[in-house]
Amino acid sequence: MKRSDVNQIITQAEKFLESHSFKLPPWAFYKPEDWKGLNRDSHKEILVNHLGWDVTDMGSGDFNRRGLVLFTIRNGGLGENQKPYAEKIMVVKENQETALHFHADKVEDIINRGGGVLVLELFNSDGPHELKEDSVQVIIDGVLKNFEAGERVFLQPGESITLRQGVFHRFYAQEGHGTVLAGEVSAVNDDETDNYFYESLPRYPALEEDETPVRLLCTEYEKYI
């Protein structure tokens, strides 16, 4: 991805979050120069647990078709930081796919916090690259429900779904209903080792530095602080 595209995506995401009165922590708006000279120890939770901006096209080369912009607001770890939970906010465009994947360790709630209609397609897994054809059992807002493999699940604003370990899921905003402000509340999140994509896809993009960053991505702090 080009840095100029990442800059534009983050700028648009900031405006969308503001339009929904969703507030981010102050350091979400730091420029690269603001990170220089900050105390590493006092900012350790941000650095180690990859809090902050995250933009990926999952190697597609077409962010609007397959990609996601999100902000990790809080996240725990398995070491000295014993916080056992994580929270993200995501901006999901119409027909913009987050590719089919599951988590082996993380349980998560995906929440439609506003905007359009969030669509999910679900499968049980039989290993990282094997889809099962049996029905999928999930909880939607506290109610146990069953769906056929690959059946589309529609979440209106305010609705949420609980995805347990091993459930393949892809999601996107329904065409004609607008962009979705999607939340995630989960167990500790590890995007480096706990994403199992059905296709072999990169989690983080390679960047072409065609202009200066407006915000640092969550994997870039060590270059500056």
Disulfide bonds with the S-S distance in Angstrom:
none
